[in-house]
Amino acid sequence: DASANRTIFVILVTGSVSILIVLMALYFINNDNIKRKKAEEELNRFFTLSLDMMCIIGVDGYFKRINPAFEDVLGYTKEELFSKPYHEFLHPDDKEKTLAEVTKMINEGSKLTIENRCKCKDGSYRWLAWKSVPVEDMRYASARDITEQKLAAEQIKKMNQELELRVQRRTSELKR
């Protein structure tokens, strides 16, 4: 009888301890899940609020995730951007160089920094400065619209060329 009581006591204590361990494990798992969810929500807010274009591209070349800046800059809907590989949005003159640099980045596991032109829905092109890194079977990338800077640099270059021509003409006139 004492042996049976001891056995029942041991079973009850062991069962109680087991239940307590399971409850503690569930608490910690739930706590970790809550922390992870908060961290994901925080990252999602940055992703959504960024003025720069941010995306994740799969090995198949299709966008897996984009932020709203893509729609703002290029004018396409998410569905339109997801429907084609990213390289179909590139300017024909930039496609070969971009694809070569992306291949190099993937093969070497290095960071990519490149500028190229992307086609907008209205048919125009925007200059984008990209930074990208491969992580496992995805590429994480961000881009900044630098069209205005490119146009300003081209304008300055043109003005400098015109000024140089004027100086050459004036120098010739003075020599005469």
C-alpha positions in Angstrom: 0.0 0.0 0.0 2.8 2.5 0.8 4.6 1.4 -2.3 1.5 2.1 -4.4 1.1 5.5 -2.8 4.7 6.3 -3.5 4.2 5.2 -7.1 1.1 7.4 -7.5 2.9 10.3 -5.8 5.9 9.9 -8.2 3.5 9.7 -11.2 1.6 12.8 -10.1 4.8 14.8 -9.4 6.4 13.7 -12.7 3.2 14.5 -14.6 3.0 17.9 -12.9 6.6 18.7 -13.6 6.1 17.5 -17.3 3.0 19.7 -17.6 4.9 22.6 -16.0 7.9 22.1 -18.5 5.5 22.0 -21.4 3.7 25.1 -20.3 7.0 27.0 -19.8 8.1 25.9 -23.3 4.9 27.1 -24.8 5.2 30.4 -22.9 8.8 30.9 -24.3 7.8 29.8 -27.8 4.8 32.2 -27.8 7.0 35.0 -26.3 9.6 34.4 -29.1 6.8 34.4 -31.7 5.4 37.7 -30.4 8.9 39.3 -30.5 9.5 37.9 -34.0 6.2 39.2 -35.2 6.9 42.7 -33.7 10.3 42.7 -35.4 8.7 41.7 -38.8 6.1 44.4 -38.4 8.9 47.0 -37.7 10.8 45.9 -40.8 7.7 45.9 -42.9 7.0 49.5 -41.8 10.5 50.5 -43.0 10.1 48.6 -46.2 6.7 50.2 -46.9 7.7 53.8 -45.9 11.1 53.9 -47.7 11.4 56.5 -50.4 13.9 54.3 -52.2 12.7 51.3 -54.2 13.3 48.0 -52.3 12.7 44.5 -53.6 13.4 40.9 -53.3 14.1 39.0 -56.6 14.1 35.2 -56.9 16.6 33.1 -58.9 14.0 33.0 -61.7 14.4 36.7 -62.1 10.9 37.6 -61.0 10.2 40.1 -58.2 9.0 38.3 -55.1 8.4 41.5 -53.1 8.5 45.2 -53.9 7.7 48.2 -51.9 5.3 51.0 -52.9 8.1 53.2 -54.2 8.3 50.9 -57.3 4.8 51.7 -58.2 5.4 55.4 -57.5 8.6 55.7 -59.6 7.8 53.4 -62.5 4.0 53.7 -62.6 3.3 50.0 -62.9 1.0 48.1 -60.5 2.4 45.3 -58.3 0.7 42.7 -60.5 2.4 44.2 -63.6 5.8 44.2 -62.0 5.4 40.6 -60.7 4.2 39.4 -64.2 7.6 39.7 -65.9 11.3 39.1 -65.1 13.0 42.3 -63.9 15.3 42.4 -66.9 12.3 43.0 -69.2 12.0 46.5 -67.6 15.6 47.4 -68.4 16.6 49.7 -71.2 17.8 47.6 -74.2 21.3 49.3 -74.0 21.6 48.5 -70.3 20.3 44.9 -70.3 23.5 43.0 -71.3 25.7 44.9 -68.8 23.2 44.5 -66.0 22.7 40.8 -66.5 26.5 40.3 -66.6 27.0 42.2 -63.4 24.1 40.3 -61.7 25.6 37.0 -62.8 29.0 38.0 -61.4 27.4 39.1 -58.1 25.6 35.7 -57.7 28.7 33.7 -58.6 31.0 35.6 -56.3 28.5 36.3 -53.6 29.4 39.9 -53.7 27.6 43.2 -53.4 26.4 44.8 -56.7 26.4 48.5 -57.3 25.2 49.6 -60.8 23.3 52.3 -62.6 20.8 51.5 -65.3 17.6 52.7 -66.9 14.2 51.2 -66.3 11.2 51.6 -68.4 8.2 53.3 -66.9 4.6 52.4 -67.7 4.3 55.6 -69.8 7.2 54.5 -72.0 9.8 56.9 -70.6 12.9 55.7 -68.8 14.2 56.5 -65.3 17.8 56.2 -64.2 18.2 54.1 -61.1 21.2 53.5 -58.9 21.1 50.0 -57.5 22.7 48.2 -54.6 22.1 44.4 -54.3 23.3 41.4 -52.4 22.6 37.7 -52.9 21.3 35.8 -49.9 20.7 32.1 -50.5 18.4 31.8 -53.5 17.2 35.4 -53.4 18.6 38.8 -54.2 17.8 41.8 -52.0 18.1 45.1 -53.7 17.4 48.8 -53.3 17.3 51.4 -56.0 17.2 55.2 -56.0 15.8 57.3 -58.8 18.8 59.4 -60.0 17.2 60.7 -63.2 17.3 64.3 -62.1 21.0 64.0 -61.2 21.8 62.4 -64.5 19.9 65.1 -66.4 21.6 67.8 -64.4 25.0 66.2 -65.0 24.3 66.0 -68.8 23.2 69.7 -68.8 26.4 70.7 -67.1 28.5 68.7 -69.5 26.7 70.3 -72.4 27.2 73.8 -71.0 30.9 73.1 -70.4 31.3 71.9 -74.0 29.5 75.1 -75.3 31.7 77.2 -73.0 34.8 75.5 -74.3 33.7 76.2 -77.9 33.1 79.8 -77.1 36.5 80.1 -75.4 38.2 78.5 -78.5 36.3 80.9 -80.8 37.2 83.9 -78.7 40.8 82.8 -78.5 40.9 82.4 -82.3 39.4 85.9 -82.7 42.0 87.4 -80.3 44.8 85.7 -82.1 43.6 87.2 -85.4 
